[in-house]
């Protein structure tokens, strides 16, 4: 069987949004959502492929603004705070809907 080739090139960019003067800035949520809903799941897929012995190659280009936001310690702390709030909300929703079978 002949092997085919596929070039998978991903480009990741977000506009630079960082406002340390505000404790909670709406546009920073774009970064937190991208990390949670895109970048972490992608890393998990790559890890699973590797664990399964699947040979793959991928190119990912990350824009300078995105890399700058990734390495910013304040944004890292704020991201962890957002995740803690999401976990708390999820736990409260499980409790709130415990007796509603359509949710479980």
JOCOR-V487829 format. One record per residue. N is the residue number from 1. PHI is phi as a letter, one per 40 degrees, with the letter a starting at -180 (* if undefined). PSI is psi in whole degrees, 0 to 359 (999 if undefined). Layout:
BEGIN
N | PHI | PSI
N | PHI | PSI
END
This chain:
BEGIN
1 | * | 131
2 | c | 143
3 | c | 143
4 | c | 170
5 | b | 140
6 | b | 127
7 | c | 115
8 | b | 114
9 | b | 118
10 | b | 140
11 | b | 127
12 | b | 128
13 | a | 142
14 | b | 148
15 | c | 149
16 | c | 117
17 | b | 114
18 | a | 116
19 | b | 84
20 | c | 344
21 | c | 346
22 | b | 136
23 | c | 334
24 | a | 115
25 | b | 121
26 | d | 314
27 | c | 338
28 | c | 337
29 | c | 333
30 | d | 315
31 | c | 312
32 | c | 320
33 | c | 319
34 | c | 319
35 | c | 311
36 | c | 319
37 | c | 347
38 | b | 299
39 | c | 314
40 | c | 313
41 | d | 322
42 | c | 316
43 | c | 322
44 | c | 319
45 | c | 314
46 | c | 318
47 | c | 316
48 | c | 317
49 | c | 316
50 | c | 314
51 | c | 331
52 | c | 0
53 | g | 17
54 | c | 125
55 | c | 124
56 | a | 158
57 | b | 144
58 | a | 148
59 | b | 128
60 | b | 124
61 | b | 130
62 | b | 128
63 | c | 152
64 | d | 318
65 | c | 320
66 | c | 315
67 | c | 321
68 | c | 319
69 | c | 323
70 | d | 320
71 | c | 356
72 | c | 120
73 | c | 326
74 | c | 317
75 | c | 325
76 | c | 315
77 | c | 317
78 | c | 323
79 | c | 314
80 | c | 322
81 | c | 319
82 | c | 318
83 | c | 317
84 | c | 320
85 | c | 321
86 | c | 320
87 | c | 316
88 | c | 315
89 | c | 316
90 | c | 317
91 | c | 318
92 | c | 325
93 | c | 321
94 | c | 315
95 | c | 316
96 | c | 324
97 | b | 12
98 | d | 322
99 | c | 9
100 | b | 101
101 | c | 335
102 | c | 346
103 | c | 355
104 | b | 999
END
